[in-house]
Every structure is written in structure tokens, then in C-alpha cells.
């Protein structure tokens, strides 16, 4: 049985998105490739890689959420600092 290449790419992007910080594009692509893999696996049941695709989606989504929360915290910090200087 052959593994889905989309699932492998999704997993790899999900993992490496944590390596280079603030690289939201890798997380987004990991989600997209994971969804493509799940669709491909549904259409071709002989393909493997469903777990890899799901893990890739979860890791990628987690990273995107972490980056969004980080930027929100930075925004609040900068707002607080600028209000002190006024």
C-alpha cells in the first residue's frame, strides 16, 4: 500500500513550522495539504497516511493559533507602553 504524498507533506510542514518561528505560511500550507490528503485518502481507500494527515493538520493549526496569540499579546503590550508615554 502506498502512502499519500500530501499526508507526508502536511506532517513535515506541521513539524517544521515550529522550527522557524513566525512562519505562518508553513502552518497554513500544512493545513491545506492535510485536507487535500484526507480527500485523496477518502477517494482512494488503498492509500495510507490518514493519521499523518491528521497530525499534520493538528500541528499546523496549533502553530497558527500560537502565533496569533503571540501577536495579540505583542499588540496589547505595545498599546500599554504607548499609553504610559502619553
N, C-alpha and C positions, 0 to 999 in steps of 0.2 A: 504494500500500500504506500502511496505517495503522500507526502505532507504538503499542505498548502503553502505556497511561497509567500502569499500575503500574510498568513499567520506568523511565519518566521520573521518577516519584515516588521510586523506590528510588535512582536515581542522584543526584537532588537531595538527598535525606536523607543519603546517604553522604558527599556533599561538605560540606554544612553542619554535619554532626556535628562536624567539625574546627574550625568557626568558634567556636562557643560551647563551651568546654571543660567536661568532666564532664557533658555532656548525653547520658547513656547511652540515654535513651528514643528519641532520634532514630536512633541506631545500630541499636537493636532494631527499630524500625519500618522502617528501611531494609532490614534482612534479611527481615522479613516481606513487605514489598511486592515485594522481588526474587523471593522464592519464588512469590508469587502471580502475578507477571509471567511467570515461567518456565512455570508451569502453564497460564496463559492462552495463551501462545505455542504450547505443545505441543498444546493443544486446537484452536487456530485458527492453522494454519500460515501464513495470509496476513498475520498480524501481524508487524511488525518490532520490534526492541528487545531481542533476546536478549543482545547484547553490553552494552547499557546496564544490563540487569538483573544480569548477572554482575558488572560493575564496581561497581554499587551494593551488591551483597552483599559483595564483597571489601572495599570501603572501609568499609562499616559494621562488618563483622566485625573488621577491623584496628583500628578505633577502639575497639570494645568491649574487645578484648584489651589495647590500650594503657592504657585506663582501669583495667582490673582489675589490671594490673601496677603501675600508679601507686599505687593504693590499697594493694596488698600492700606496696610499698616504704614508704609512709607508716606503715603499721601496724608494720613492723619498726623503723622509725626511732623511733616513739613508745615502743615496747617497750624499746628500748635506752636511751632517755633516762630513762624511769621507773626502770629498773634502776640507773642511776647515782645517782639521788636517794634510793635506799633505804638 
